[in-house]
Amino acid sequence: MATLSDEVRASCAAIAATARSVRIDTEALAALDPGPPPALDRERHYLEGAAPDVAAYFLTLDTVNFGSGWFPTLRKRRGSSGYFTVAWALADRFRDAGPWSNAQLRTLRTEEIADTLGQPRDHELMALYAQALRDLGRFLGDRHALDLVALAGGSASALARTLADGMAFYDDRAFYKRAQIVPSNLALAGVAHFDDLDRLTIFADNLVPHVLRHQGVLVYEERLAAHIDAGRPLRPGAQEREIRACAVHACALIAARLGLSEQELDHRLWMLGQRPEIKAHPRHRCRCVAY
């Protein structure tokens, strides 16, 4: 029986095979050096608490681990990207006040999450974050993050399926970026173990494709490249899906060549993408709740 991750792998391979705006350069793919093994930032993530609180932190963080299309408009913390601005602010909230209860999540207001993250209360993304967190509270009911891990029976893919089926903002058909990153982060944080972690795909966002493009692995059609290089946002649609799908498929090939899991390869490439020479170039931006 195909798992969620198998479905992602197959759907992305199919999209890549017929892509018109993006292609994979197999010579550059064979030469790619993905960088060092992954590690979580201990200041900008909440890792020092009890296991249930750390698990709740990562489930909360990954529930709002989207909005990169809006990140240029956020008030950034010092030396931080949009992602690390959100992750760090949430970590400070957990350090100061602990996790929100499920009942609190179910009634969370836009103003509270905006204040927590240090953002304007009328920012469009804050309303989406509040909606996502209210949905998380509804989905959890009386359960805790570690209850979901137990119900998954040691399967990262099963946990990802539960999240994707249970919350609208996790239902990222063909990619399931955030549904898969939850078990990965729980495992990296040392609060959960999964037997099939190495079967996850990469977490298809806009940074790993950008790294692959910078390294020559992904090649964009001229008009698409010019659009992105001009800093213009992409609409959700075929081109944006081709970028993400080709990244997933390319990383499956790279991981097999290097003897790495796709999940570990993703973290290595994502960290590579923090380098100034890579961040200096525009990446594709799309205002959506997938990434």
C-alpha contacts under 8 A as a table, 3 or more apart, distances in Angstrom:
res1	aa1	res2	aa2	distance
2	A	5	S	7.99
2	A	6	D	5.68
2	A	7	E	6.57
3	T	6	D	5.06
3	T	7	E	6.34
3	T	157	S	6.35
3	T	158	A	7.59
4	L	7	E	5.11
4	L	8	V	6.40
4	L	157	S	5.90
4	L	158	A	7.56
4	L	160	A	7.33
4	L	161	R	6.19
5	S	8	V	5.03
5	S	9	R	6.22
5	S	157	S	6.25
5	S	180	Q	7.90
5	S	199	R	6.75
5	S	200	L	5.39
5	S	201	T	6.03
6	D	9	R	5.08
6	D	10	A	6.17
6	D	199	R	7.91
7	E	10	A	5.18
7	E	11	S	5.99
7	E	174	A	7.03
8	V	11	S	5.22
8	V	12	C	5.98
8	V	174	A	5.06
8	V	175	F	5.32
8	V	176	Y	7.31
8	V	201	T	7.28
9	R	12	C	5.38
9	R	13	A	6.16
9	R	201	T	6.73
9	R	248	V	7.12
9	R	249	H	6.85
9	R	252	A	7.86
10	A	13	A	5.16
10	A	14	A	6.26
11	S	14	A	5.13
11	S	15	I	6.28
11	S	174	A	5.74
11	S	245	A	7.87
12	C	15	I	5.03
12	C	16	A	6.00
12	C	174	A	6.81
12	C	175	F	7.56
12	C	244	R	8.00
12	C	245	A	4.42
12	C	246	C	6.72
12	C	248	V	6.38
12	C	249	H	5.98
13	A	16	A	5.09
13	A	17	A	6.12
13	A	245	A	6.98
13	A	246	C	7.38
13	A	248	V	7.89
13	A	249	H	5.45
14	A	17	A	5.17
14	A	18	T	6.75
15	I	18	T	5.53
15	I	19	A	5.91
15	I	241	R	7.94
15	I	242	E	6.38
15	I	245	A	6.18
15	I	246	C	7.44
16	A	19	A	5.03
16	A	22	V	7.89
16	A	23	R	7.43
16	A	242	E	6.41
16	A	245	A	5.94
16	A	246	C	5.01
16	A	249	H	6.96
19	A	22	V	5.90
19	A	23	R	6.91
19	A	242	E	5.94
20	R	23	R	7.62
20	R	221	E	7.77
21	S	220	Y	5.79
21	S	221	E	4.81
21	S	224	L	6.91
21	S	239	Q	6.29
21	S	242	E	7.14
22	V	218	L	6.68
22	V	219	V	5.68
22	V	220	Y	4.60
22	V	221	E	6.03
22	V	239	Q	7.79
22	V	242	E	6.31
22	V	243	I	6.29
22	V	246	C	7.15
23	R	218	L	5.83
23	R	219	V	5.32
23	R	220	Y	6.62
23	R	246	C	7.10
24	I	29	L	7.66
24	I	217	V	5.60
24	I	218	L	4.87
24	I	219	V	6.29
24	I	246	C	6.85
24	I	250	A	6.77
25	D	28	A	5.52
25	D	29	L	6.16
25	D	216	G	6.89
25	D	217	V	4.97
25	D	218	L	6.21
25	D	219	V	6.89
26	T	29	L	4.79
26	T	30	A	6.19
26	T	217	V	6.95
27	E	30	A	5.25
27	E	31	A	6.63
27	E	217	V	7.87
28	A	31	A	5.17
28	A	32	L	6.28
28	A	215	Q	7.14
28	A	216	G	5.68
28	A	217	V	5.09
29	L	32	L	5.43
29	L	216	G	7.71
29	L	217	V	5.15
29	L	250	A	7.37
29	L	254	I	6.59
30	A	254	I	7.16
30	A	257	R	7.78
32	L	215	Q	7.10
32	L	217	V	7.92
32	L	254	I	7.91
34	P	265	L	6.88
34	P	268	R	5.74
34	P	269	L	5.52
34	P	272	L	7.20
35	G	268	R	5.61
35	G	269	L	6.87
35	G	271	M	7.98
35	G	272	L	6.39
36	P	268	R	6.02
37	P	264	E	7.17
37	P	267	H	7.51
37	P	268	R	5.80
38	P	264	E	6.83
38	P	267	H	5.43
38	P	268	R	5.61
38	P	271	M	7.52
39	A	188	L	7.41
40	L	45	H	7.14
40	L	188	L	7.19
40	L	189	A	7.38
41	D	44	R	5.61
41	D	45	H	5.85
42	R	45	H	5.35
42	R	46	Y	6.78
42	R	47	L	6.28
43	E	46	Y	7.20
43	E	88	W	7.30
44	R	84	F	6.49
44	R	87	A	6.08
44	R	88	W	4.15
44	R	89	A	7.84
44	R	91	A	6.54
45	H	87	A	5.93
45	H	88	W	5.79
45	H	91	A	5.43
46	Y	49	G	7.05
46	Y	54	V	6.33
46	Y	57	Y	6.83
46	Y	88	W	7.88
46	Y	91	A	4.69
46	Y	92	D	7.64
46	Y	94	F	7.15
46	Y	95	R	7.41
47	L	54	V	5.87
47	L	189	A	6.56
48	E	54	V	7.51
49	G	53	D	6.06
49	G	54	V	5.82
50	A	53	D	5.42
50	A	54	V	6.22
51	A	54	V	5.10
51	A	55	A	6.03
51	A	191	V	5.52
52	P	55	A	5.13
52	P	56	A	6.12
52	P	144	H	7.78
52	P	145	A	7.24
52	P	146	L	6.49
52	P	191	V	7.83
53	D	56	A	4.95
53	D	57	Y	6.08
53	D	94	F	7.98
53	D	98	G	7.25
53	D	99	P	6.59
54	V	57	Y	4.97
54	V	58	F	6.40
54	V	189	A	7.65
54	V	191	V	7.33
55	A	58	F	5.34
55	A	59	L	6.23
55	A	145	A	5.89
55	A	146	L	6.61
55	A	186	L	6.25
55	A	191	V	6.50
56	A	59	L	5.17
56	A	60	T	6.01
56	A	99	P	6.73
56	A	144	H	7.29
56	A	145	A	5.56
56	A	146	L	7.95
57	Y	60	T	5.11
57	Y	61	L	5.98
57	Y	90	L	7.63
57	Y	91	A	7.34
57	Y	94	F	7.18
57	Y	99	P	6.86
58	F	61	L	4.89
58	F	62	D	5.89
58	F	182	V	6.98
58	F	185	N	6.77
58	F	186	L	6.76
59	L	62	D	5.26
59	L	63	T	6.06
59	L	145	A	6.70
59	L	182	V	6.35
60	T	63	T	5.16
60	T	64	V	6.81
60	T	133	L	7.25
60	T	136	L	7.98
61	L	64	V	5.45
61	L	65	N	5.91
61	L	86	V	7.84
61	L	87	A	6.40
61	L	90	L	7.16
62	D	65	N	4.47
62	D	66	F	7.93
62	D	178	R	6.30
62	D	181	I	7.36
62	D	182	V	6.27
63	T	66	F	7.90
63	T	132	A	6.42
63	T	133	L	6.69
63	T	136	L	7.33
63	T	169	F	7.95
63	T	170	Y	7.70
63	T	178	R	7.45
64	V	67	G	7.89
64	V	129	Y	5.60
64	V	132	A	6.68
64	V	133	L	7.40
65	N	83	Y	7.24
65	N	178	R	7.03
65	N	291	Y	6.43
66	F	288	C	7.49
66	F	289	V	5.43
66	F	290	A	5.90
66	F	291	Y	3.96
67	G	70	W	5.40
67	G	71	F	6.45
67	G	125	L	6.68
67	G	287	R	6.38
67	G	288	C	6.34
67	G	289	V	6.08
67	G	290	A	7.78
67	G	291	Y	5.93
68	S	71	F	4.86
68	S	72	P	7.89
68	S	82	G	7.12
68	S	83	Y	7.76
68	S	206	N	7.73
68	S	285	R	6.64
68	S	286	C	7.23
68	S	287	R	7.08
68	S	291	Y	6.21
69	G	72	P	7.44
69	G	233	P	7.37
69	G	285	R	4.62
69	G	286	C	4.63
69	G	287	R	4.31
69	G	288	C	6.98
70	W	73	T	5.65
70	W	74	L	7.00
70	W	125	L	6.99
70	W	287	R	6.40
71	F	74	L	5.25
71	F	81	S	7.94
71	F	82	G	5.13
71	F	83	Y	7.97
72	P	82	G	7.53
74	L	82	G	6.83
74	L	119	Q	6.79
75	R	118	G	7.25
75	R	119	Q	6.23
76	K	79	G	7.82
76	K	80	S	6.15
76	K	81	S	6.58
76	K	82	G	6.29
76	K	85	T	5.70
77	R	80	S	5.34
77	R	81	S	7.70
77	R	84	F	7.97
77	R	85	T	5.35
80	S	83	Y	7.71
80	S	84	F	5.43
80	S	85	T	5.71
81	S	84	F	5.24
81	S	85	T	6.01
82	G	85	T	5.06
82	G	86	V	6.43
83	Y	86	V	5.35
83	Y	87	A	6.12
84	F	87	A	4.84
84	F	88	W	5.70
85	T	88	W	5.40
85	T	89	A	6.15
85	T	117	L	7.58
86	V	89	A	5.26
86	V	90	L	6.16
86	V	117	L	6.08
87	A	90	L	5.29
87	A	91	A	6.10
88	W	91	A	4.91
88	W	92	D	6.21
89	A	92	D	5.15
89	A	93	R	6.32
89	A	116	T	6.55
89	A	117	L	5.24
89	A	118	G	7.59
90	L	93	R	4.95
90	L	94	F	6.28
90	L	116	T	7.06
90	L	117	L	6.88
91	A	94	F	5.14
91	A	95	R	6.18
92	D	95	R	4.95
92	D	96	D	6.09
93	R	96	D	5.19
93	R	97	A	5.78
93	R	98	G	6.68
93	R	99	P	7.73
93	R	116	T	6.88
94	F	97	A	5.37
94	F	98	G	4.06
94	F	99	P	5.45
95	R	98	G	5.91
100	W	103	A	7.96
100	W	104	Q	5.77
100	W	105	L	6.13
101	S	104	Q	5.06
101	S	105	L	6.24
102	N	105	L	5.01
102	N	106	R	6.27
102	N	136	L	7.91
102	N	137	G	4.65
102	N	138	R	7.49
102	N	140	L	6.86
102	N	141	G	6.71
102	N	142	D	7.16
103	A	106	R	5.18
103	A	107	T	6.81
103	A	137	G	6.51
104	Q	107	T	5.44
104	Q	108	L	5.95
104	Q	137	G	7.59
105	L	108	L	4.99
105	L	133	L	5.80
105	L	134	R	5.06
105	L	135	D	7.98
105	L	136	L	7.08
105	L	137	G	4.83
105	L	138	R	7.95
106	R	133	L	7.18
106	R	134	R	4.21
106	R	135	D	6.81
106	R	136	L	7.45
106	R	137	G	4.68
106	R	138	R	5.87
107	T	134	R	6.20
108	L	112	E	6.88
108	L	113	I	7.50
108	L	130	A	6.11
108	L	133	L	7.17
108	L	134	R	6.06
109	R	112	E	5.46
109	R	113	I	6.80
109	R	130	A	6.00
110	T	113	I	5.49
110	T	114	A	6.09
110	T	121	R	6.79
110	T	126	M	5.78
110	T	127	A	5.07
110	T	129	Y	7.54
110	T	130	A	5.15
110	T	131	Q	7.99
111	E	114	A	5.11
111	E	115	D	6.07
111	E	121	R	5.23
111	E	126	M	7.85
112	E	115	D	5.13
112	E	116	T	6.07
113	I	116	T	4.92
113	I	117	L	6.13
113	I	126	M	6.59
113	I	129	Y	7.35
113	I	130	A	6.40
114	A	117	L	5.22
114	A	118	G	5.92
114	A	119	Q	4.93
114	A	120	P	6.14
114	A	121	R	5.28
114	A	123	H	7.94
114	A	126	M	5.63
115	D	118	G	4.97
115	D	119	Q	6.14
115	D	120	P	7.52
115	D	121	R	7.10
116	T	119	Q	7.83
119	Q	123	H	7.20
119	Q	126	M	7.77
120	P	123	H	5.46
121	R	126	M	6.98
122	D	126	M	7.40
122	D	127	A	7.85
123	H	126	M	5.53
123	H	127	A	7.13
124	E	127	A	5.55
124	E	128	L	6.78
125	L	128	L	5.06
125	L	129	Y	6.16
126	M	129	Y	4.96
126	M	130	A	6.16
127	A	130	A	5.15
127	A	131	Q	6.22
128	L	131	Q	5.03
128	L	132	A	6.16
129	Y	132	A	5.07
129	Y	133	L	6.20
130	A	133	L	5.17
130	A	134	R	6.12
131	Q	134	R	5.19
131	Q	135	D	6.24
132	A	135	D	5.10
132	A	136	L	6.28
132	A	169	F	6.62
133	L	136	L	4.82
133	L	137	G	6.30
134	R	137	G	5.13
134	R	138	R	6.33
135	D	138	R	5.03
135	D	139	F	6.02
135	D	167	M	6.56
136	L	139	F	5.00
136	L	140	L	6.06
136	L	167	M	7.11
137	G	140	L	5.26
137	G	141	G	6.28
138	R	141	G	5.43
139	F	166	G	6.35
139	F	167	M	6.88
140	L	143	R	5.01
140	L	144	H	6.65
140	L	145	A	7.94
143	R	147	D	5.95
143	R	148	L	7.41
144	H	147	D	5.09
144	H	148	L	6.77
145	A	148	L	5.31
145	A	149	V	6.66
146	L	149	V	4.86
146	L	150	A	6.25
146	L	192	A	7.84
147	D	150	A	5.06
147	D	151	L	6.19
148	L	151	L	5.04
148	L	152	A	6.22
148	L	159	L	6.88
149	V	152	A	5.16
149	V	153	G	6.91
149	V	154	G	7.06
149	V	159	L	6.60
149	V	192	A	7.13
150	A	153	G	5.44
150	A	154	G	7.07
151	L	159	L	7.87
152	A	155	S	5.46
152	A	156	A	7.21
152	A	158	A	5.35
152	A	159	L	5.13
153	G	158	A	7.91
154	G	193	H	6.44
154	G	194	F	4.48
154	G	195	D	5.64
154	G	196	D	7.67
155	S	158	A	5.15
155	S	159	L	6.42
155	S	194	F	5.23
155	S	195	D	5.90
155	S	196	D	5.75
155	S	197	L	7.51
156	A	159	L	5.18
156	A	160	A	6.21
156	A	180	Q	7.31
156	A	183	P	5.43
156	A	184	S	7.60
156	A	194	F	5.55
156	A	195	D	7.38
156	A	196	D	6.00
156	A	197	L	5.74
156	A	200	L	7.57
157	S	160	A	4.97
157	S	161	R	6.16
157	S	180	Q	6.99
157	S	196	D	7.25
157	S	197	L	7.78
157	S	199	R	7.83
157	S	200	L	6.94
158	A	161	R	5.02
158	A	162	T	6.26
159	L	162	T	5.08
159	L	163	L	6.36
159	L	179	A	7.77
159	L	183	P	6.98
160	A	163	L	5.21
160	A	164	A	6.11
160	A	176	Y	7.87
160	A	179	A	4.51
160	A	180	Q	5.11
160	A	182	V	7.29
160	A	183	P	7.21
161	R	164	A	5.05
161	R	165	D	5.97
161	R	179	A	7.15
162	T	165	D	5.30
162	T	166	G	5.94
163	L	166	G	5.09
163	L	167	M	6.08
163	L	170	Y	6.37
163	L	179	A	5.81
164	A	167	M	5.91
164	A	168	A	7.23
164	A	169	F	7.94
164	A	170	Y	4.78
164	A	171	D	4.67
164	A	172	D	7.41
164	A	176	Y	7.18
164	A	179	A	5.88
165	D	168	A	7.60
165	D	170	Y	7.75
165	D	171	D	6.68
166	G	170	Y	7.89
167	M	170	Y	5.51
167	M	171	D	6.70
168	A	171	D	5.26
169	F	172	D	7.23
169	F	289	V	6.13
169	F	290	A	6.97
170	Y	176	Y	6.80
170	Y	178	R	6.28
170	Y	179	A	5.83
170	Y	290	A	7.10
171	D	176	Y	6.52
171	D	179	A	7.93
172	D	175	F	5.74
172	D	176	Y	4.59
172	D	177	K	6.90
172	D	290	A	5.86
173	R	176	Y	6.03
175	F	203	F	7.59
175	F	204	A	6.42
175	F	245	A	7.67
176	Y	179	A	5.35
176	Y	180	Q	6.22
176	Y	203	F	7.54
176	Y	204	A	7.86
176	Y	290	A	7.79
177	K	180	Q	5.59
177	K	181	I	6.32
177	K	202	I	7.59
177	K	203	F	4.42
177	K	204	A	5.33
177	K	205	D	7.07
177	K	290	A	6.89
177	K	291	Y	7.13
178	R	181	I	4.95
178	R	182	V	6.39
178	R	203	F	6.95
178	R	290	A	7.13
178	R	291	Y	7.31
179	A	182	V	5.81
179	A	183	P	7.90
180	Q	183	P	6.17
180	Q	184	S	6.77
180	Q	200	L	6.77
180	Q	201	T	7.80
180	Q	203	F	6.86
181	I	184	S	4.94
181	I	185	N	6.01
181	I	203	F	6.39
182	V	185	N	5.31
182	V	186	L	6.21
183	P	186	L	5.02
183	P	187	A	6.08
183	P	192	A	7.68
183	P	194	F	7.66
183	P	197	L	7.77
184	S	187	A	5.22
184	S	188	L	6.16
184	S	197	L	6.98
184	S	263	Q	7.32
185	N	188	L	4.95
185	N	189	A	6.00
186	L	189	A	5.13
186	L	190	G	6.36
186	L	191	V	5.63
186	L	192	A	5.50
186	L	193	H	7.91
187	A	190	G	5.04
187	A	191	V	6.05
187	A	192	A	4.98
187	A	193	H	5.65
187	A	194	F	7.28
188	L	191	V	7.86
189	A	192	A	7.80
190	G	193	H	7.55
194	F	197	L	5.63
196	D	199	R	5.37
196	D	200	L	7.44
197	L	200	L	5.77
197	L	263	Q	7.41
198	D	261	S	4.98
198	D	262	E	6.85
198	D	263	Q	6.49
199	R	261	S	7.19
199	R	262	E	7.48
199	R	263	Q	7.83
200	L	261	S	7.80
200	L	262	E	6.50
200	L	263	Q	5.81
201	T	248	V	6.85
201	T	252	A	7.29
201	T	262	E	5.25
201	T	263	Q	5.84
202	I	248	V	5.95
202	I	251	C	7.06
202	I	262	E	5.38
202	I	263	Q	5.22
202	I	265	L	7.32
202	I	266	D	5.11
203	F	248	V	7.82
203	F	263	Q	7.56
203	F	266	D	6.71
204	A	208	V	7.20
204	A	209	P	7.84
204	A	244	R	5.50
204	A	245	A	7.55
204	A	247	A	7.11
204	A	248	V	6.44
204	A	291	Y	7.72
205	D	208	V	6.50
205	D	209	P	7.25
205	D	244	R	6.61
205	D	290	A	7.81
205	D	291	Y	5.33
206	N	209	P	5.71
206	N	210	H	6.26
206	N	244	R	7.33
206	N	283	R	6.72
206	N	284	H	6.07
206	N	285	R	6.94
206	N	291	Y	7.44
207	L	210	H	4.90
207	L	211	V	6.23
207	L	270	W	6.47
207	L	273	G	6.47
207	L	283	R	6.97
208	V	211	V	5.04
208	V	212	L	6.20
208	V	247	A	7.12
208	V	266	D	7.07
208	V	269	L	5.98
208	V	270	W	5.61
208	V	273	G	7.03
209	P	212	L	4.96
209	P	213	R	6.06
209	P	218	L	7.20
209	P	243	I	6.61
209	P	244	R	6.57
209	P	247	A	5.32
210	H	213	R	5.02
210	H	214	H	6.11
210	H	273	G	7.68
210	H	283	R	5.54
210	H	284	H	7.43
211	V	214	H	4.97
211	V	215	Q	6.18
211	V	269	L	6.75
211	V	270	W	7.67
211	V	272	L	7.28
211	V	273	G	5.66
211	V	278	I	6.95
212	L	215	Q	5.06
212	L	216	G	6.20
212	L	217	V	5.05
212	L	218	L	5.53
212	L	247	A	7.26
213	R	216	G	4.97
213	R	217	V	5.55
213	R	218	L	4.46
213	R	219	V	6.14
213	R	220	Y	7.94
214	H	217	V	7.63
214	H	218	L	7.96
214	H	278	I	6.89
215	Q	218	L	7.77
216	G	219	V	6.49
217	V	250	A	7.77
218	L	246	C	7.44
218	L	247	A	7.39
220	Y	224	L	6.16
220	Y	225	A	5.43
221	E	224	L	5.41
221	E	225	A	6.05
222	E	225	A	5.13
222	E	226	A	6.18
223	R	226	A	5.11
223	R	227	H	6.13
224	L	227	H	5.06
224	L	228	I	6.30
224	L	239	Q	7.91
225	A	228	I	5.29
225	A	229	D	5.98
226	A	229	D	5.02
226	A	230	A	6.06
227	H	230	A	5.34
227	H	231	G	6.81
227	H	232	R	5.75
227	H	233	P	7.90
228	I	231	G	5.21
228	I	232	R	5.70
228	I	233	P	7.11
228	I	234	L	7.76
228	I	282	P	6.47
228	I	283	R	6.32
228	I	284	H	5.42
228	I	285	R	7.85
229	D	232	R	7.56
229	D	281	H	7.35
229	D	282	P	5.51
229	D	283	R	7.33
230	A	282	P	7.53
231	G	282	P	5.92
231	G	283	R	7.60
231	G	284	H	7.61
231	G	285	R	7.96
232	R	284	H	7.95
232	R	285	R	7.51
233	P	284	H	6.68
233	P	285	R	4.92
233	P	286	C	5.59
233	P	287	R	7.75
234	L	240	E	6.80
234	L	284	H	6.79
234	L	285	R	5.92
234	L	286	C	5.05
234	L	287	R	7.94
235	R	240	E	7.36
235	R	286	C	5.99
235	R	287	R	7.50
236	P	239	Q	7.93
236	P	240	E	6.08
236	P	241	R	7.65
236	P	286	C	6.51
236	P	287	R	7.71
236	P	288	C	7.40
237	G	240	E	5.64
237	G	241	R	6.18
238	A	241	R	5.13
238	A	242	E	6.07
239	Q	242	E	5.04
239	Q	243	I	6.32
240	E	243	I	5.25
240	E	244	R	6.52
240	E	286	C	7.72
241	R	244	R	5.26
241	R	245	A	5.91
242	E	245	A	5.05
242	E	246	C	5.84
243	I	246	C	5.44
243	I	247	A	6.28
244	R	247	A	5.13
244	R	248	V	6.32
245	A	248	V	5.09
245	A	249	H	6.17
246	C	249	H	5.08
246	C	250	A	5.84
247	A	250	A	5.14
247	A	251	C	6.02
248	V	251	C	5.26
248	V	252	A	6.30
249	H	252	A	5.12
249	H	253	L	6.55
250	A	253	L	5.20
250	A	254	I	6.19
251	C	254	I	4.82
251	C	255	A	5.82
251	C	262	E	6.45
251	C	265	L	7.34
251	C	266	D	7.79
252	A	255	A	5.27
252	A	256	A	6.28
252	A	262	E	6.11
253	L	256	A	5.28
253	L	257	R	6.35
254	I	257	R	5.11
254	I	258	L	6.19
255	A	258	L	5.16
255	A	259	G	5.76
255	A	260	L	4.86
255	A	261	S	5.83
255	A	262	E	5.50
255	A	265	L	6.49
256	A	259	G	5.23
256	A	260	L	6.57
256	A	261	S	7.69
257	R	260	L	7.93
260	L	264	E	6.55
260	L	265	L	6.43
261	S	264	E	5.31
261	S	265	L	6.24
262	E	265	L	4.92
262	E	266	D	6.07
263	Q	266	D	5.20
263	Q	267	H	6.67
264	E	267	H	5.25
264	E	268	R	6.35
265	L	268	R	5.09
265	L	269	L	6.15
266	D	269	L	5.23
266	D	270	W	5.95
267	H	270	W	5.02
267	H	271	M	6.14
268	R	271	M	5.31
268	R	272	L	6.20
269	L	272	L	4.83
269	L	273	G	6.20
270	W	273	G	5.02
270	W	274	Q	6.99
271	M	274	Q	5.31
271	M	275	R	7.63
272	L	275	R	5.85
273	G	278	I	5.87
273	G	279	K	6.52
274	Q	278	I	7.03
274	Q	279	K	6.32
275	R	278	I	5.48
275	R	279	K	6.18
276	P	279	K	4.99
276	P	280	A	5.83
277	E	280	A	5.35
277	E	281	H	7.48
278	I	281	H	5.93
279	K	282	P	7.19
288	C	291	Y	6.83
